[in-house]
Amino acid sequence: MVGRERERRSRARAAGGLVAAGSVVCACLAGAACSGPESVAQGAEGGDPVAVLHRAADRLVAAGSAKTRTAMEMASGGTRVTIRGEGVYDFEGRLGQLKVRLPQDPAGSSEHRPITELLAPGALFMKNRGAGVPDDKWVRVDTASLSDGNLVTGGATDPLAAAEVLRGTRKAAFVERTEVAGTEVTHYRGTADLVRAARAASEGNRKALAAAAEGFATAEVPFDVYLDDEGRVRKLRQRFSFANGHQKGTVEVASTTLLFDFGAAVRVRLPEERDIYAGRISAEPGEAVDGKN
């Protein structure tokens, strides 16, 4: 897939993501047989929301692609930061591209350059990462090697991985019918289990979600999700918790993913081997990791 260009065009379809964690995310980024629409309505009217949510990732794959906006809020030691991103995602090819913007430096007004992230099966590629990486080089990270399965580290949760967490839903309840960006949706609230999600996930996300199940402070993931009448995720807010490596307590992370313009064109070109940085990269003060992970 390296160097291969993938493009998907809009077509008619029937179903049609800091400070201390803070240090985890900012350090990694900156160096610093599915049912139809009626199944959703049944969930809203007292059917089985759990079954509906188990199928949500499949509905996205059926939709093919979408544009996305992400927000990752982190709270640690009384400090809260938000990392935002936007881009496109190909659910069939499991390829995406995001521009991720880090918050301003705590001590000043200078801003980091936006980081370009490419999402691919089992890998995260980052450009403009900093930490001594040349401007024309990419950093490649094996997502299965990350203790959070890249649900947090990249500063934006992979949209398909976020949806596949819903495969581990243990309990969920209908909240209301409402709107998201002008689209009528059904709001569900529940809790998913990462161990269960990993077992039910597609092959490309299985190892990453299994790593997250072991790496987070708890495998339980509370969520709020909004599905349109095609059963597709329009908005998904998930809350993760992991141990703070620098001080006592845990870091709370809220990841929000918005999906819209289903069927949008997606063009992702993965970097060639010669464009991937192979040196040592600062992960946190006094630490380093290998490139081409």
C-alpha positions as CSV (number, residue, x, y, z in Angstrom):
1,M,0.0,0.0,0.0
2,V,3.1,2.3,0.4
3,G,3.0,5.0,-2.2
4,R,-0.3,3.8,-3.5
5,E,-3.0,6.4,-4.2
6,R,-6.5,5.5,-3.1
7,E,-9.4,7.5,-4.3
8,R,-13.2,7.1,-3.7
9,R,-15.8,9.2,-5.4
10,S,-19.3,9.9,-4.3
11,R,-21.9,7.4,-5.5
12,A,-25.5,6.4,-4.7
13,R,-25.8,4.0,-1.7
14,A,-28.8,2.4,-0.1
15,A,-27.2,2.9,3.3
16,G,-26.0,5.6,2.5
17,G,-9.7,12.7,19.0
18,L,-1.5,18.7,26.7
19,V,0.0,18.5,29.7
20,A,1.2,15.2,31.2
21,A,-1.3,13.2,29.2
22,G,-0.8,16.1,28.3
23,S,2.7,14.7,28.1
24,V,1.6,11.5,26.4
25,V,-0.3,13.1,23.5
26,C,1.6,16.4,23.1
27,A,4.9,14.5,23.4
28,C,3.9,12.1,20.7
29,L,2.4,14.7,18.4
30,A,4.7,17.7,18.7
31,G,7.7,16.1,20.2
32,A,6.3,18.0,22.5
33,A,-26.5,-8.8,7.3
34,C,-27.5,-5.4,8.5
35,S,-30.9,-4.0,9.2
36,G,-32.3,-1.0,7.4
37,P,-33.3,2.4,8.8
38,E,-36.3,0.9,10.6
39,S,-34.0,-0.8,13.1
40,V,-32.8,2.5,14.4
41,A,-36.4,3.7,14.9
42,Q,-37.2,0.4,16.7
43,G,-34.2,1.2,19.1
44,A,-35.7,4.6,19.8
45,E,-39.1,3.0,20.5
46,G,-37.9,0.4,22.9
47,G,-36.1,-2.1,20.7
48,D,-32.5,-3.3,21.4
49,P,-30.1,-0.3,21.3
50,V,-27.2,-2.6,22.0
51,A,-27.8,-4.6,18.9
52,V,-28.2,-1.4,16.9
53,L,-24.8,-0.1,18.2
54,H,-23.1,-3.3,17.5
55,R,-23.8,-2.7,13.8
56,A,-22.9,0.9,13.6
57,A,-19.3,0.3,12.3
58,D,-20.7,-1.9,9.6
59,R,-23.1,0.9,8.5
60,L,-20.1,3.2,8.1
61,V,-18.3,0.7,5.9
62,A,-21.4,0.4,3.8
63,A,-21.4,4.2,3.5
64,G,-17.9,4.1,2.0
65,S,-16.4,7.4,3.1
66,A,-17.1,10.7,5.0
67,K,-15.6,14.0,6.0
68,T,-14.8,14.2,9.7
69,R,-14.0,16.7,12.5
70,T,-12.4,15.7,15.7
71,A,-11.8,17.2,19.2
72,M,-9.9,15.6,22.0
73,E,-10.2,17.2,25.5
74,M,-7.7,16.3,28.2
75,A,-7.9,17.1,31.8
76,S,-5.0,16.7,34.2
77,G,-4.0,18.4,37.4
78,G,-6.7,21.1,36.9
79,T,-5.5,21.9,33.4
80,R,-7.6,21.3,30.4
81,V,-6.5,21.4,26.7
82,T,-8.3,20.6,23.5
83,I,-6.7,19.2,20.3
84,R,-8.8,19.6,17.1
85,G,-8.6,18.0,13.7
86,E,-10.4,17.7,10.4
87,G,-10.1,15.6,7.3
88,V,-11.6,12.7,5.4
89,Y,-11.8,9.0,6.0
90,D,-12.3,5.9,3.7
91,F,-14.1,3.3,5.7
92,E,-13.8,0.6,3.1
93,G,-10.1,1.0,2.6
94,R,-9.5,2.0,6.2
95,L,-7.5,5.1,5.1
96,G,-7.8,8.6,6.4
97,Q,-6.1,12.0,6.4
98,L,-6.4,14.6,9.2
99,K,-4.9,18.0,9.9
100,V,-4.4,18.1,13.7
101,R,-4.0,21.4,15.5
102,L,-2.3,21.5,18.9
103,P,-3.3,24.1,21.5
104,Q,-1.1,27.1,22.2
105,D,1.9,26.6,24.4
106,P,0.9,27.0,28.1
107,A,3.5,29.7,28.6
108,G,2.9,31.8,25.5
109,S,0.9,32.5,22.4
110,S,3.0,30.7,19.8
111,E,1.3,28.0,17.9
112,H,2.6,24.7,16.6
113,R,2.2,24.1,12.9
114,P,-0.6,21.7,12.0
115,I,0.4,18.1,12.0
116,T,-0.6,16.0,9.1
117,E,-1.7,12.5,10.1
118,L,-2.3,9.6,7.8
119,L,-4.4,6.7,9.2
120,A,-3.8,3.3,7.7
121,P,-4.4,-0.3,8.8
122,G,-2.0,-0.9,11.8
123,A,-0.1,2.4,11.3
124,L,-0.2,6.1,12.0
125,F,2.0,8.4,9.9
126,M,2.8,12.0,11.2
127,K,4.4,14.9,9.4
128,N,5.5,18.2,11.1
129,R,5.8,16.3,14.3
130,G,8.8,18.2,15.6
131,A,11.2,16.6,18.1
132,G,14.1,16.9,15.7
133,V,12.3,15.1,12.8
134,P,13.2,16.8,9.5
135,D,10.4,18.8,7.9
136,D,10.3,16.6,4.8
137,K,10.1,13.3,6.8
138,W,7.3,11.3,8.2
139,V,7.1,9.4,11.5
140,R,5.5,6.0,11.3
141,V,4.0,4.4,14.5
142,D,2.7,0.9,14.8
143,T,-0.7,1.4,16.4
144,A,-0.7,-2.1,18.0
145,S,2.5,-1.1,19.9
146,L,0.7,1.9,21.6
147,S,-0.7,1.3,25.1
148,D,-3.9,3.1,24.0
149,G,-4.2,1.5,20.5
150,N,-4.0,5.1,19.0
151,L,-7.4,6.0,20.5
152,V,-5.6,8.9,22.3
153,T,-2.0,9.2,21.3
154,G,-2.5,10.7,17.8
155,G,-4.6,13.5,19.3
156,A,-7.6,12.3,17.3
157,T,-9.3,8.9,17.4
158,D,-9.4,6.9,14.2
159,P,-13.0,7.2,13.1
160,L,-13.5,3.5,12.3
161,A,-11.7,2.4,15.5
162,A,-14.0,4.7,17.4
163,A,-17.0,3.1,15.8
164,E,-15.6,-0.4,16.4
165,V,-15.4,0.4,20.1
166,L,-19.2,0.3,19.9
167,R,-19.0,-3.4,19.1
168,G,-18.2,-3.9,22.7
169,T,-21.4,-2.1,23.9
170,R,-22.7,-3.9,27.0
171,K,-25.5,-1.6,27.9
172,A,-27.1,1.3,26.2
173,A,-30.3,3.3,26.3
174,F,-32.3,5.6,24.0
175,V,-32.1,9.2,25.2
176,E,-33.9,11.3,22.6
177,R,-34.6,12.1,19.0
178,T,-32.7,15.3,18.1
179,E,-30.6,16.9,15.3
180,V,-26.9,17.1,14.6
181,A,-25.9,19.7,11.9
182,G,-29.4,19.7,10.6
183,T,-29.7,15.9,10.3
184,E,-32.3,14.0,12.4
185,V,-30.6,11.5,14.7
186,T,-31.2,9.1,17.5
187,H,-29.2,9.8,20.7
188,Y,-28.0,6.7,22.7
189,R,-26.0,6.7,25.9
190,G,-24.1,3.6,27.2
191,T,-20.9,1.9,28.1
192,A,-18.7,-0.3,25.9
193,D,-16.0,-2.8,27.0
194,L,-12.7,-2.7,25.1
195,V,-12.0,-6.4,25.6
196,R,-15.3,-7.3,24.1
197,A,-14.8,-4.7,21.3
198,A,-11.4,-6.1,20.4
199,R,-12.8,-9.6,20.1
200,A,-15.5,-8.4,17.7
201,A,-13.5,-5.8,15.8
202,S,-12.3,-6.2,12.2
203,E,-8.8,-7.7,11.7
204,G,-7.2,-4.2,11.2
205,N,-8.3,-2.9,14.6
206,R,-8.3,-6.1,16.7
207,K,-4.7,-5.8,18.1
208,A,-5.0,-2.0,18.7
209,L,-8.2,-2.3,20.7
210,A,-6.7,-5.2,22.6
211,A,-3.7,-3.0,23.5
212,A,-6.1,-0.2,24.6
213,A,-8.0,-2.7,26.8
214,E,-4.8,-3.4,28.7
215,G,-3.3,0.1,28.6
216,F,-6.2,2.2,29.9
217,A,-7.0,2.5,33.6
218,T,-10.3,0.8,32.9
219,A,-11.6,-1.2,29.9
220,E,-15.0,0.5,30.2
221,V,-15.7,3.4,27.8
222,P,-18.7,5.5,28.5
223,F,-20.2,7.1,25.4
224,D,-22.9,9.2,23.8
225,V,-23.6,8.4,20.1
226,Y,-25.9,9.9,17.6
227,L,-27.0,7.7,14.7
228,D,-28.9,8.9,11.6
229,D,-31.8,7.0,10.2
230,E,-29.4,4.9,8.1
231,G,-27.7,3.7,11.3
232,R,-24.6,5.7,10.6
233,V,-22.6,7.5,13.3
234,R,-23.0,11.3,12.9
235,K,-21.5,12.2,16.3
236,L,-19.7,10.0,18.8
237,R,-18.3,11.2,22.2
238,Q,-16.2,8.7,24.1
239,R,-14.5,9.1,27.5
240,F,-11.2,7.3,28.2
241,S,-9.2,7.2,31.4
242,F,-5.5,6.2,31.9
243,A,-2.9,6.5,34.6
244,N,-0.9,9.7,34.8
245,G,2.8,8.7,34.6
246,H,4.1,11.8,36.2
247,Q,1.8,12.2,39.2
248,K,-0.9,10.4,41.1
249,G,-4.3,9.9,39.7
250,T,-5.6,9.4,36.2
251,V,-6.0,11.5,33.1
252,E,-9.5,11.9,31.7
253,V,-9.9,12.2,27.9
254,A,-13.0,13.0,26.0
255,S,-12.8,12.2,22.3
256,T,-15.5,13.6,19.9
257,T,-15.8,12.5,16.3
258,L,-18.2,14.2,13.9
259,L,-19.0,12.5,10.5
260,F,-20.7,14.2,7.5
261,D,-20.8,14.4,3.7
262,F,-20.9,10.6,3.3
263,G,-19.6,9.4,0.0
264,A,-17.1,12.3,-0.2
265,A,-13.9,11.8,-2.3
266,V,-11.0,10.5,-0.3
267,R,-7.5,10.7,-1.7
268,V,-4.7,9.3,0.6
269,R,-1.1,8.7,-0.5
270,L,1.0,6.8,2.0
271,P,4.7,7.8,2.2
272,E,7.5,5.9,0.5
273,E,10.0,4.1,2.7
274,R,12.6,6.7,1.8
275,D,10.4,9.5,3.2
276,I,10.0,7.8,6.6
277,Y,12.3,9.0,9.4
278,A,14.4,6.2,10.9
279,G,16.2,8.0,13.7
280,R,15.6,8.4,17.4
281,I,12.6,10.6,18.4
282,S,12.1,12.3,21.7
283,A,8.9,11.0,23.2
284,E,9.1,12.7,26.6
285,P,11.9,14.6,28.4
286,G,14.8,12.1,28.8
287,E,13.1,9.4,26.7
288,A,13.4,8.4,23.1
289,V,11.7,6.0,20.7
290,D,12.8,4.6,17.4
291,G,11.4,5.9,14.1
292,K,9.8,3.4,11.7
293,N,8.2,1.8,14.8
